[in-house]
Amino acid sequence: MLENVRDDFPLLARTVRNGRPLVYLDSAATAQKPQAVLDAEFGFYREHYAAVARGAHLLAEEATAAYEDARADVAEFVGAAPEEIVWTSGATAALNLVANGMAAASAGLGGDASSPFALGPGDEIVVTQAEHHANLIPWQQLATRTGATLRWIPVDPDGALVLHDLPTYITEAARVVAFTHASNVTGLVTDVEPIVRRAREVGALTVLDGCQSVPHLPVDVAQLGVDFMAFSGHKMLGPSAIGALWGRKELLDALPPSVYGGGAIATVTMEETTWLEAPMRFEPGSPPVAQAVGMAAAARYLTGLGMDAVAAHERRIAHVLRSGVAELPGVRLIGPVGDPAQDDVLGLASVAVEGVHPHDVGQVLDDRGIAARVGHHCAQPLHRRLGLAGSTRASTHVYSTEDDALAFVEALASVRSFFGVTA
C-alpha cells in the first residue's frame, strides 16, 4: 500500500462545487502533479533556463546537461538507452512521427536506409478495434497516402482483443502492426507477446501505444520486444506538452524525419540537408527543456514509489471500483465483469447508465465533487463495436483511495432515480 502519497499532490487538497472536497477520477485523461514535479520544472526556470546545445556560456551548459540528464532518467524508467528516447510534444506527436516518417520513406526520402519503412499498394497496416484515435488516424492517413491497406484486429463483445487467430489479421502482407498496451476504455492490458511474435514471423514492425501502461505498470521495452513505443508525460504525473518516442536505435537512425528545422541537421547547403543521428534528427527547433526536466522528475517520483507497488495499489482500488459498479442495477460495466483485481485490468471503470446520457451522468458526479470523464474517450470505433455512443469513465492513479472509488459508486447509484429512470 502507498501511504500518505496524496499529501504530495497540492491540487487534491482543494474544494470544488459547493465546497465539496475534490474526488479526482480522471487520471486516464491527465494525472495530477506531485510537488516534486512542480519544484523541478519551476526550479529549472528559476535557476538554469537557457537555450540548449547551442550556447557556450554556463547557463547553456547547465540547461543542456539538465535536458540530457532528463532523457537518461526517462530512458531508465522504461528500460531503454538514452539515445533511444526522442522528446516529442506528446504521445500523439510520437505516433505521428513514426507514421509520417514511413510516409516520407514511401515517397523516396531517406535513401536506401529508409527502405524498410516504405509502403505501397499490396502492403498492409494492422491496428486494433480498441485503439485511441491517436493510434488509429495516423495509420489511416498513412494507408491513404501510400496505397497500403488498413486492417484491424477485432474485439469481442466485452471489448477484449481477439487474439486466438492472429494470422487472419496479421497476414504475410503486414508491414506495421500498431496496438495499444492498455485500453483507455475497458482498462484491459494487452497480451503483447503473441502480437509481437506474429509480427516478427511476417517481418512487420511493431508500434506500441504505452500511454495507459507506462504510468501504471512496470514497463521494460526490452522485455516487451516491440520496435517503437509512444508515451506521454502528463499521464505519468509529469507536465503537459511533453512525451517521448522510444525506438530501437538502428530503426530511429534509418527513419526519415518529417519535421524540419535547426538543431536536427548535420550540414545545410542551398541545395540539400543532411541529418544528425537519432534522437537529435527528430528534435528540430527550441526543445521543451523545462517539460523534459519535469517529466524526468515524475519518472524518478514513480521509481521511488516502485512501479510494482503502484500497480498493486491501483489493482486494489480497481477491485473496489469495479466490483461496486458491477452490483448496480441499470449500470453496465464496460469490459469483462470477472475478478476486478486481476492483473490485466487497470484501475478504471467505464460505465453506461441505462436511460441516461453520459454527459448527464457527469453532471450528477460533478455536483458531488467527483471529476470523471464522459464521452467516447477518443475511441469511437470501440464504443460503436460495443453498441454505445459514449460512456462515463472513472480512472485512478497513485493518489486515488478506496474512499474515492466508493464515492463514485455511491453517486452512480443515485443517477437513474435522479433522472426518474425506473425501467
N, C-alpha and C positions, 0 to 999 in steps of 0.2 A: 504494500500500500504506500502511496505517496502522501506523506503528512505535511501539512502547512504549505503546500505548493501554492494554494490560492492566494496566500499573502504576498506572493511575488508579482502579482498582476494588479497594478493600481486601479485599472478601469473597473475591475469586478467589484470594487467597493462602492461604486456609485448607485444611486437610486434612479428609477425611471418613472413611468407614468404613475401619477397619484402617490408618489413617494414610495413605491414598492421597490424592494431590493431586486437587482438585476439577476435574472436566471439566463445565462448566455448559453444557448444551444444551437449556435450557427457556425460551429468551428469548421465544418466541412467546406463552408464558403470562404471564411477567413478566420484566422485564430487571433486571440488577444496576445499582447506582448508583455513578457516579464520585464522587470526593472533592469535586469542585466542587459537586455537588448536596447532599451531606451537609453541607458547610460553609454553603451558602446557607440551608438550612432551619434548621439549628441557630443560625446567626448571627442570623437574624430573631428566633427565640425569645429569644436571649440579649440582644439589644440594642434591638429595635424593637417587641416584641409589644404589641399593644393592639387594641381593637375598632375596626373601620374605619368611615368615613363618618358617624360619629355624635358623635365627641368633638371638643372644641375645644383640647385640650392637645397638647403637642409629640409625644408618643408616638402619639397617634391620627393626627396629620398624617403622621408617618413611616410608620406602618403602612398608611394609605390610599394614600400615594404608592407604596409597595412593591407593594401589591396591583394598582394600575392600571398601574404600570410592567411588572409581570409579564404582565398582559393584553396590553400592547403588544408585548412580546418574543415571546410565543406567537403572536400575530396575525401578526407579521412572518415567523415561521418557516413559516407556511403561506400567505403571500401575501395576508393579509386586513387589514382595518382593525380597530383595537381595539374599536370599538363593535359589531363583528360577532361577537365572541367572548363566549360565555356560559360561565361556570365551572359545572361540574357535579361530582358525586361520581365520575364516570367515564363511559366511552362508553355503557354500558348506560343510565345515567340520561339521557344526552344524547338517545339514540334514543327513549326513553320520553317525554322532554319534547316531542318533535315529535308522536309518536303520540297522547299524551294531550291535547296542545293541539288536535289535529284532532278528537278526541272531544268536547272542550269546545265547539269551534265547531259541531260537528254537533248538539250539544244546545241550540244557540241562544245560547251565551255569546259574548261578544266583539263583538257588534253586527255591522253591515254590513261592517266592515273585515275580519272574520274569515271572510266567506262563501267565499272561495276554498279554505278548508280544510274546509268542511262536506261530509260524505259521507252517502250514503243508499243504499237499495236501487237496484240498477242501476249503481252506480259500482263500479269495480274497483281493487284494491290489488295491485300486482305486486312480487314478491320473486324470489329465485332459489333453486334447489335446493342451492346451495353456502353458504347463509348460516349464520353463527354464530347460535345461539339468540337472542342479544340483538338481532339484526336480523330475526328471524322472529316470535317470540312477541308483541312489541308490535303488530305488524301483524295477526297472527291475532286478537288481542283487539280491535283497532280494528274489524276486519270484523264480529266478533260483536256489538259494541256499536252499530254503525251500520247493519247490514244490507247492507253492501257485500260484494262477492265477492273472495276472495283467489285470485290466480292466481300462477303461478311460471314462470320461465324454467328449463328443464331443463338438466342436464349430460349430457355424453356418457360413454361407458364409462371414459374417462380422467379424468373429473371436471372437464372444461373446459366452460364455459358454451356453450350452443348459441345463437349469435347470428346465424345466417345467415337466419333468418325471423322477425325481431322483431315484425312486425305481427301474427303469430299469437298472441303472448303479450302484447304491449303494444297493446291494441286502442283504438278510439276512446273506449271507456268508462273507460279508465285515468285515475285521478286522482292517484296517487302511485306512484312506482317506487323501491323501496329495494333497494340491492345493495351487495355487498362490493367494495372496491377490490383486495383480495388475499385469497386463501383461506388460512385458518389450518391447512388440512389438506393441500392439494395444493401450496401455495406459488404458484399461478398468479396473475398480476396481470391484472386485468380490463381489457379494451379499453373504456374509459369512453365514448369519443366516439359510437359508434353507438347506445348505450343512451340517452345524453342527447339525441341528435338525434331519435330516435324519440319520446321522452317529450315533447319540445318540439312535435313535429308534432301530438300529440293534446292538448296543454295540461296534461300531468301534471307534478307536482312531483317532483324527484329528491332522494333522501336516500342519501348515501354513507357506508358504514362504513369509516373510514380507520384502524382500529386496527392493522392489519398493514402498511399502506403508509407512514404518516407517520413511524414510527421508522426506516425502512429506505431510503426512496426520496425524491428531491426531489419535493415536493408543492406545487402552487400552485393554490389554489381557483379563481382567475380562469381559468386555463388549462383546468381540468377542466370548468368550465361547469355544475356541479351547483348545486342550491339550498340544500342543507344537507349538512354533513359532521360526523360524530362521531369523536373520537379520545381516547385515554386518556394519562395521564401516566406510569403505571408501566411501560408497554411501551416508552416512549421515554426510558428511563433516569431518569425522574422519580419522585416519591413515589407511594405508594398513595393511594386515596381522593380523586383529583383527575382531572378530564378536562375536555373542552371540547366545546361545540357551536358550529360555525361556521354562520352563516346569512346570507343576503342581508338587509341592514338593513330593507328595506321589508317583507320577509316576517316577520322577527322582531317588528317593531312591530305587525303585524296578527295574529300568532298569540296566542291567549288563553293566559295562564299556567294551570297546573294544580296548582301547589303554592303555598300562600298563607301570608303572614305579613309581619312587619315588614321594612323595607328594600326592598320591591318596590312600594310604594304611593306614589301622589301625594297622595290625600286619602282619609280614612276618616270616615264618619258611622255612626250606629247603623243606618242603612238601606242604605248602599251603600259601595262602594270603587271608586276609580279607580286605574289602574296607571301606573307610570313607563314611559318608553320602554325599549326593549331597550338593553343587556342586563340592566339592573337589575331589570326586571319579572320576570325568571326566577331571581333570586338572593335569595329571602327568607331570613330567619334569619341566624345567625352564619356568615359565609363561611369557606371553607378557605384562609385567608390564607397561612399558612406553606407549605402544599402548593402553592399557586399560585406562590409565590416559588421553591420547589424545581423545579417544572415549567418555569418560565422559565429557571432555571439549566441544566436539561437541554437546552432548546432552544438556548441560547447555546453549550453544550458541543458539540452536534451541528453547529451552524453553524460553529463554529471548526474542526471536522474537515473540513467540507464534505460535503454530502449526496451529491454525485456520487462522492466518494472512499469514503463509507460504502457506497453501493450497489455500487461496483466491488469493494471488499473482500469484501463478502458474496457476490457472484457467484463470486469466486474460491474461497471456502470451499465454496460450494454445488457447484461443479464437483467438488471432491474428495469431498464427502459423497455426492452423488447418483450419481456415476459409480462410486464404490466400492460403494455399496449395490446398484446395478443388476447388478453382476457376481456377487453372492452367490447360490448355489443355494438354492432354497426360500424366498427372501425376495422379496416383492412390493413394489416401489416404487410408492406411490400417486401417480397423475398421469402425465403423458406421460414417456416414457423417451427423449426425444430429447436434444439437446445441453443438458446441465445448466448450461452457462454462459450460456444465452440470457438476454436482458434481461427477459423476462416471467416469471421464476421467482425467488421469494425464496430466501434461504439456509435452507431447511428441507427435511427429508425425512421423510415419514410412511411407515411400512412395516408390512406384515403378514407374520409369520413362519409358514410352513406348520406346522400341528400344535401351535403354542404360543400360549397366550393372551397378549395384550398385557401384562397385569399380571405374568405370569411373565417375559416379556422384560425388563420394567422392573426386576425384582428382580436379574436377572443383571447388567444395566448398573449398578445401584446398588452391587452388591458390588464393582464395579471403579471406583467413584468417579464414575460418569457419571450426571448428573442429566438425565433425559429425561422426556417426557410420555407417559402411557398412558391409554387410554380412547377416548371418542368426541369429545373436544375441543369439547364443546358444539356439535356438528354431526352430530346423529343422522341427519337425512334424507339428508345427503351420504353418510355411511358406508353407510346402508341401500341407497342407489342403487348403490353400488359393491360390494354384496354382503358387507359387513363389519359386525361388531358394534362394532369398535373398531380402534385401531392404536397403534403406538409412534412418537412424533414426536421427532426431533432438530431443534432450531432455533437459529440463530446470531444474533449481533449484532456490534457493532464490536469487541468484545474477544475474539471467537472466533478460533481459529487452525486451520491445517491439521492440526496435531497433534491437536486436539480432534476434528476430523472423522475422522481416521484411527483414533483410539481407539474411536470409535463403531462404525466399520465392522469393526474387529478384534473387538470384543466381540460384535457382532451375528453374526459368522461362527461363533462358538462356541455360540450359543444352541441350535440344533437338536440338536447332539451332546450338550450338557449335559443335555437332557431325553430323550435316547435316541430322537429322531425321525430315522429313516433313510429313510423312503419319499419 
